Amino acid sequence: GQNIDQPTEMTATEGAIVQINCTYQTSGFNGLFWYQQHAGEAPTFLSYNVLDGLEEKGRFSSFLSRSKGYSYLLLKELQMKDSASYLCAVWDSNYQLIWGAGTKLIIKP
Amino acid sequence: GAVVSQHPSWVICKSGTSVKIECRSLDFQATTMFWYRQFPKQSLMLMATSNEGSKATYEQGVEKDKFLINHASLTLSTLTVTSAHPEDSSFYICSARPSQGGEIEQFFGPGTRLTVL
C-alpha cells in the first residue's frame, strides 16, 4: 500500500530552527510537496521537490532523497505565525497526490 | 498566485437535506478539480477527481450517488452532498490545477465547513 509518515506534533521556540521529516512509500514517484495549513483554513503551497537535494526559499527549505524515500522541511528563524500543520504529499505514478497526516507545529515564545 | 473560491464557507443543515458546494477558479481555467474531505486533526482525504465535461472519478469508499460532482465549465465544479447525515459533517476543500502553463501546483479553495444536525 501507499504510506506517508510524518510526526504528529512538534514544538519549537520562536527564533529557532525546526526540521519536519517525511518518509514515503508510494507506487511510483513524480514529486513531493509541502503544504502549510492553519487551523480551519485550506492548505497553502510551500515547496515542490522532484530531484534530490535542497531547495531553499526564504526561511523555508525542503530536502529530498528519492533513494531513501525521505524528505524534510526546514524552517528557520521561527515566528509565531509559523504555528500550523505542515502536510507532506507525494505525487504517485498516476499523478495522484498521496497525503501524509500532517505535523502540527507549535511555536512557543 | 491563482485564486480558488468556495461557496458557502460554512453551512448548517438538517439531517436528510442536500447541500451544494461550489468551487470556482477565479483567474484561470482548470480542466481538473479535486474534492477533499478533512476530519478534525486528520489529513486531507481525496474524495474525487473532477474533469470538465466528463464524469468524476471517485476514490474507493466514496459513494458517487451520495456525493454528486458536476464540472460543467472550466471554472466551476460543484459537490452536492445528498441526504446529508451527521457523519457527513466535515471540512470540504476543493483544489484546481490550471489547464495551461505547465503548472504543477494545485490551488486550494478556502474550504467549506459542513455541520449536519
Interface residues (C-beta under 8 A of the other chain):
Chain A: G31 G40 E41 A42 P43 T44 F45 Y48 L87 Q96 L97 W99 G100 A101 G102
Chain B: G1 F34 Q42 S43 L44 M45 L46 T49 F91 I93 S95 I104 E105 Q106 F107 F108 G109 P110 G111 R113
